[in-house]
Amino acid sequence: MSETIPETANIEIYAKNLDETQAIATKLAQLVQAGTIILLEGNLGSGKTTFMQAFGRALGISTTITSPTFTLIDEYTEGRLPLYHIDLYRLESFQVPSLHLEEYWRGQDFPLGVVAIEWASKLINMPPQYLKINLEILERSLYYEQSAKNLEQPNKIQQVVLDLEIEEDLPQERKIHLTAKGIAYVEMLNQLSLGSEDSDSPLPLTSS
C-alpha cells in the first residue's frame, strides 16, 4: 500500500550566511514547474529580493532582479520559465484585487510560469495551492536598525527600501520557514530536502 502524501508540510532551514540563503533559492529554482506560486514574507531587509536574485539566476535570467516596490510587477521571460515578480509592500490589502493577480497563474492571458509575491500577507484571496517562504532575521546589523528608524521619515522611504537589499549590508544569519499547501508543493519540499542530503554542500534542513 503506497504512503499517502499529506496536503500540507513545513520545513525550517537555518542559513548561517547569504551564500547558504542563495543556495536554497538556487535549489528551489531547479525544482519549480510552470504554475508554481511562491509567497514571500519577511521584514524589510530580511533578504527577499536577494533570495529572488539567486532564484532568477538559477532559472536562467541574466537581468539583475530588483524589488518591484514601485512598479508592483516585473516580468522576466528569458529563463527556463517566465517569472512574474510582484511586490505588494506599498499597497493596502483592499487595493490588491485591482491587480487581478490570479491572471498570472491561470495561464490564459499570460504564459504559465512562476509567480513570486513579496508581502503576500496583503492578499485577500489566497491561491488554493502555494509555497510560502518566510525569511526571519536572527541578527540585526546597525545598518538595519538605522534604516528602520528612517522609515519614520516619509522622504527617506524609497531610498531605505532600495538600500535594505544591498547584500553587504544584510544580516547574515536567518531562518527560512517553508510551508507547502497542496500535494505538488509538498513533493517539492521533499525533493528539496532529499537534494540537500545528496549535495556536496547539504542544506541544514529541520522538519517542523
Secondary structure, DSSP 8 states (H G I E B T S, - for coil): ------SEEEEEEEESSHHHHHHHHHHHHHH--TT-EEEEE--TTSSHHHHHHHHHHHHT--S-----TTTSEEEE-SSSS-EEEEE-TTS-GGGGGGG-THHHHHSSSS---EEEEETGGG-SS--SSEEEEEEEESS--HHHHHHHHHTTSGGGHHHHHHHTT-GGGS-S-EEEEEEEESHHHHHHHHHHHHHHHHSSS---EEE-
